[in-house]
């Protein structure tokens, strides 16, 4: 911006010198050929240079006044563009006056103005009018972070042109409020009908309120949990707290699966994602060191999940009831093909009995009856086993599953 100001100052100086020289020659040499307006060529050049010098002076003065008010330099650039637009119009008027066709130019300009009036409801003219309004009122500036809620857009403003506002999109391809480097052109005409949220009204102190939510169990030490959250926020946002004078604080809600502690703190708008990450990391590390604070993890229950857990519990109980029972005490009551028994016996001999048989005890005779695994029992007898592993079920228990009956 300093180089830009230096170039503008040099340009204004050159224009002033050319204007003074041209008008001076025009007055000093009355014998020079005159145009239809009575101006000589040096006088016309001096007049045009004077118009440009006035635009440059207005621009420099505007930059100076805005700088004294603590405004960013880009606001001076925005207003300066309007001055140069008016200066260009002044140059055309000066040339028309010099060549003696000002009346014709005025007529043409009136027709052109009528045509513009006819286009006043069209998007290009509406966009131009929005650019003029934004340049004068400056509700947002290059460098601001803005949001268009109805468009679902958030971005950092890179430039505000006569027809388009250029945004560097924030988010979009990532689930975070960070600029992704994807530029979006928003037609200025839409600014008349869109709600615009400016996150950085003051670019020098662009802070916003954000929060990190941590869910703790009901048996956690509430005060200790609050201290963990507040210490983490104070450590990460120490400079922001000093600048704003607003320390972090806690709000809480009670829910079925624990207490929601909402840590609220101020952060720089463009550092929101990084600040949240650093705070979450510190909280996680500190909770791991604090036995009195536990994070609540909700579990989504369903009918089928409940049935699965019931079956798993039943299987675990049966596994604990496996016993080695003497083969002599088990009554089979079924006859099988000898080849089937031989084939299964070879498999058990090679790999072992992969699944125990299921029996029920006869309380009157102290004997056992096979509920499932008749063929497995015969194969074990053929191998000469004296005892077999069996699941002993009580009378009146749930029916066997297909896996037990296999």
MARKOLLO-515859 format. One record per residue (C-alpha): residue in three letters; z, y, x. Coordinates in pm, whole numbers, plus 32768, in hexadecimal, padded with zeros to 4 digits. Layout:
% MARKOLLO-515859
ALAZYX ...
This chain:
% MARKOLLO-515859
UNK800080008000 UNK804280EE8124 UNK7EE080B981A5 UNK7E5A80F8804A UNK7F1B8240803A UNK7E9B82A78191 UNK7D3282608130 UNK7D5E83217FEC UNK7DEB844D80A9 UNK7CCA844A81A1 UNK7BCE842B8085 UNK7C6885517FCB UNK7C638620810A UNK7AF385D88144 UNK7A9E862D7FD9 UNK7B5A87787FF3 UNK7AA187D38133 UNK794E8779809C UNK799E883E7F5E UNK7A0C89708023 UNK78DD895D8109 UNK77E5892D7FED UNK786A8A457F14 UNK788F8B258047 UNK77248AF280AB UNK76B88B2E7F42 UNK77638C837F3F UNK770A8CE480A1 UNK75968C9A807F UNK751B8D267F34 UNK73B38CFD7FA7 UNK73C98B7F7F90 UNK72F28ADE7E80 UNK73A88AC77D36 UNK73B189B37C33 UNK738889F07ABF UNK74FB8A3C7A9D UNK74F48B3F7BB3 UNK75A58A5E7CAC UNK750F8A0C7DFD UNK750E88AD7E88 UNK763D88F27F69 UNK76F189887E3D UNK76AB88517D69 UNK7725876C7E7E UNK785C88437EA2 UNK789A88317D29 UNK788086B47D23 UNK796086997E56 UNK7A5A87817DB0 UNK7A6C86A17C7B UNK7AAA85707D57 UNK7BAE86307E21 UNK7C6886887CE0 UNK7C7085177C7B UNK7CF784B97DD1 UNK7E0185CA7DC6 UNK7E74855D7C6B UNK7E8783F47CE6 UNK7F5584507E19 UNK8040852B7D4E UNK806F84117C51 UNK80BF831B7D6A UNK81BD840F7DF7 UNK826884517CA9 UNK827C82DF7C4F UNK8306828D7DA9 UNK841983927D7A UNK847582E77C34 UNK848E819A7CE9 UNK835B81087C40 UNK828A7FFF7CF6 UNK8145807A7D9C UNK806C7FA67CB6 UNK80BF80907B95 UNK802281B07C54 UNK7EEA80DE7C87 UNK7ED780967B13 UNK7EEC82077AB3 UNK7E0282677BD0 UNK7CED81927B3D UNK7CF682687A04 UNK7CD583A47AD7 UNK7BA483197B8A UNK7B0782B67A3F UNK7B2D841D79C8 UNK7AAE84947B1B UNK797283C57AF5 UNK7938846779A3 UNK797385BC7A46 UNK786E856F7B52 UNK776A85207A48 UNK77BD86637990 UNK77A687287AD7 UNK765186957B27 UNK75D786D979C5 UNK764F884279E1 UNK75B0886D7B38 UNK745C87F87AC0 UNK747488C57981 UNK7475879C7894 UNK75DC87B77820 UNK757087E676B7 UNK749A86AD76C4 UNK75B385F2776D UNK76A686667661 UNK75BD85EC7550 UNK7590849D75FC UNK770484817633 UNK774384CC74C2 UNK765583B77460 UNK76FC82D07558 UNK784F832F74CD UNK77D482DE7370 UNK7762818C73E9 UNK78B781507487 UNK795781AF733E UNK787D80A87297 UNK78F77FA8738F UNK7A64800C736D UNK7ABC7ECA72BD UNK7A0B7DF273BD UNK7ACA7D3574C8 UNK7A407DEC75FC UNK7AA27F43757B UNK7BEE7EBE74FB UNK7C2F7E287651 UNK7BDA7F7076FB UNK7CC2802B7611 UNK7DD57F2E7659 UNK7DA17F6277CF UNK7DC580DB77A4 UNK7F0080A976D4 UNK7F977FB577CF UNK7F41809E78F0 UNK7FF081C07846 UNK811F811077B0 UNK813B7FFF78BB UNK81FA7EFA77ED UNK81A47E0A7907 UNK810F7E307A63 UNK80717D587B71 UNK81837C7A7BFA UNK82407C5A7AB0 UNK827F7B067A13 UNK821B7B0978A4 UNK82037A117789 UNK81137A017662 UNK81D57923756B UNK80BC78F5746F UNK7FCA78927585 UNK80C677B57634 UNK8086786C777C UNK817478E17889 UNK80FB797E79CC UNK81197A827ADB UNK802D7BAB7AA9 UNK7F3A7BCD7BCA UNK7E5E7CE57B45 UNK7E217DB37A0B UNK7CB17E0B79E8 UNK7BF17ECA78DD UNK7B9E7D887824 UNK7C867C7578A1 UNK7DE97C427918 UNK7DF67B3C7A2C UNK7F1F7A4C7A2B UNK7F9179557B33 UNK800678447A48 UNK817077D47A56 UNK81B4766B79F2 UNK809875C57938 UNK804874AB7A2A UNK81B574867A92 UNK82F8747A79CA UNK839175A77A72 UNK837B77227A70 UNK82C177487BB8 UNK816D77E47BF5 UNK806376D77C1E UNK7F4877AE7CA9 UNK7E6877877B78 UNK7DDF78D87B07 UNK7DB2791D7994 UNK7CEB7A417904 UNK7D8A7ACB77C7 UNK7CA47BBA7705 UNK7D4C7D0B76E2 UNK7CDC7D1E7577 UNK7DDC7C107529 UNK7EF77CF0759E UNK7EE77DAF7455 UNK7F3C7C73738F UNK801A7BB07480 UNK818E7BB974C3 UNK81C57BE0763A UNK83157B8A76DA UNK834F7C32782A UNK84487B767906 UNK84407C7F7A18 UNK845E7DD47976 UNK84F37E4E7ABD UNK843C7DB17BE2 UNK85487E197CDA UNK86577D5D7C18 UNK85A27C537B4E UNK86C67B7C7ADA UNK86EA7A9979AD UNK87F979C07913 UNK87C778497943 UNK889E7715790B UNK88DE75B7798F UNK896E74B9789A UNK8A5573A2790F UNK8AE3729E781E UNK8C3A7216787C UNK8D0E710677DC UNK8E35715476FB UNK8F2B70C577F7 UNK8EB271AB790F UNK8F8672C5799A UNK8EEB73EC78E1 UNK8F7B74FA79C3 UNK8F0D74417AFB UNK8DB074137A6C UNK8D9775877A21 UNK8E0675D77B83 UNK8CF974F27C13 UNK8BE7759D7B46 UNK8C5B77007B89 UNK8C8576C47CFF UNK8B2376397D14 UNK8A9077657C5C UNK8B54785F7D2C UNK8AE377BA7E70 UNK897177BE7E12 UNK895F79127D63 UNK8A5279D37E3E UNK89577AEA7E8C UNK88F37B0A7D1D UNK8A607B277CB4 UNK8A947C3E7DB4 UNK895C7CF57D39 UNK899F7CD57BC4 UNK8B197CC37BB9 UNK8AFB7BA97ABA UNK8BAA7A637B1F UNK8B4A79117A88 UNK8C0C788E795D UNK8C327753788A UNK8BEE7708771C UNK8C2E75B07685 UNK8BD574D77558 UNK8C6D738C74E7 UNK8B7D72717497 UNK8B9770FF7445 UNK8B54709375AA UNK8C1E71957665 UNK8C56730676A5 UNK8B2C73E576F6 UNK8B9374E277FE UNK8A9175FA780A UNK8A9A76B17955 UNK89FA78087928 UNK899E78E47A4C UNK88AB79F97AAD UNK878879AC7B91 UNK864B7A537C08 UNK85347A0B7B15 UNK8447797B7C17 UNK855C78AC7CBB UNK85D078097B78 UNK855676A87BC4 UNK85D776A57D2A UNK872977327CC4 UNK8754762C7BB3 UNK86FE75197CAC UNK87FB75907DAD UNK891075B07CA9 UNK88CB74567C17 UNK88D173BC7D72 UNK8A20745B7DCA UNK8AB673F17C7C UNK8A40728A7CAB UNK8ACC72757E0C UNK8C1B73087DA5 UNK8C4572287C73 UNK8C0E70F87D50 UNK8D3A716D7E1C UNK8E1371B57CE9 UNK8EA0707B7C40 UNK8F3771447B22 UNK8DE071BE7AAC UNK8CE170CA7A21 UNK8B8671027993 UNK8B51707C7832 UNK8A1F6F9D7808 UNK89C26F5E769B UNK89446E067636 UNK88506DE57515 UNK88BD6CC77436 UNK87D96C0B7343 UNK87EF6AD67266 UNK87176A04734C UNK87D26A797480 UNK89156A1473D3 UNK888768BB7385 UNK8819689074EF UNK897168EB756D UNK8A0F67F67474 UNK893166DB74F1 UNK89776736765B UNK8AED67347619 UNK8ACD65E2756F UNK8A0A65567695 UNK8B0E65D9778A UNK8C23653776BF UNK8B6A63EC76BC UNK8B3264037832 UNK8CAA641C785E UNK8CD562DF7783 UNK8BFB61FB785C UNK8CBE60C578C2 UNK8C7D5F817980 UNK8C9A5E6E7879 UNK8C995CFA78B3 UNK8B5A5C54783D UNK8C265B3D77A1 UNK8CC45C3376AD UNK8B785CB9762A UNK8ACE5C0C7507 UNK89565C417500 UNK88E45B9173C6 UNK876E5BAD7413 UNK86725AC574B9 UNK855B5B4E7598 UNK84235AC2763A UNK84745A387791 UNK834F5AEC7832 UNK83CC5C3D77B2 UNK85265BF47838 UNK849A5B88798A UNK83C05CC079A8 UNK84E15DAD795B UNK85CA5CEC7A44 UNK84D95D247B64 UNK84D35E9A7B18 UNK86505EAE7B0C UNK866A5DEA7C50 UNK857D5EDE7CFC UNK85F9602A7C70 UNK87475FE07BD0 UNK87B7600B7A68 UNK873C61697A1C UNK87D9617D78C1 UNK891D60D77852 UNK892E60087719 UNK89E6608975E7 UNK8AF65FB67549 UNK8C035FD17440 UNK8D525F25745C UNK8DCA5E337353 UNK8F3A5E8D7333 UNK8F8E5D3A7296 UNK8EF85C51739D UNK8EFF5D3274D3 UNK8D8B5CE774F8 UNK8C645DD77509 UNK8B275DE2743A UNK89E55E7474C7 UNK895E5FA37411 UNK88435FEC7504 UNK87BE5F44763F UNK87AD5DD875D0 UNK868B5D8B76B9 UNK87365E3D77DB UNK886D5D6777A5 UNK87A35C2277B3 UNK86F55C9578F1 UNK88465CDD7995 UNK88C25B827931 UNK878C5AE579CC UNK87D95B9E7B11 UNK89375B057B0B UNK89F65C497ACF UNK8B605C127A69 UNK8B8E5D7779EC UNK8A9F5E7E7965 UNK8ACB5FF87938 UNK8AE4604A77C8 UNK8B2B617376EB UNK8C42611975FE UNK8C1D61C774B2 UNK8D2361E173A7 UNK8CF16158724D UNK8C6262647165 UNK8BBD63397275 UNK8A6C63E2724E UNK893962FE7239 UNK888062A77376 UNK876C638073FD UNK861462EC7447 UNK866962FF75BA UNK879E62217587 UNK86D8612274C1 UNK85CD610275CF 
